[in-house]
């Protein structure tokens, strides 16, 4: 949730002396764009790495069409035929609702 709030607030922040940087990735079957004001390209690249890495984690966890080696995701849950599974906190949080 805090990651989403950060993403929504980034366009509202004034850049001041910082530069604007942009990058794109593909997750959740769509192109996701990141635009951020950072003091340096290194700061932006660090932010991008954290954000895009987390998006890929969530994409794989919630993917209902593909299995990922060594990971229990929603595809695995849907195809487990009611067998007990160990799932990540992200999936558990989703399933609690």
Secondary structure, DSSP 8 states (H G I E B T S, - for coil): -HHHHHHHHHTTS--TT-EEEEEEEEETTEEEEEEEEESSHHHHHHHHHHHHHHHHHHHHHH-SS--BTTB--HHHHHTSTT------HHHHHHHT-
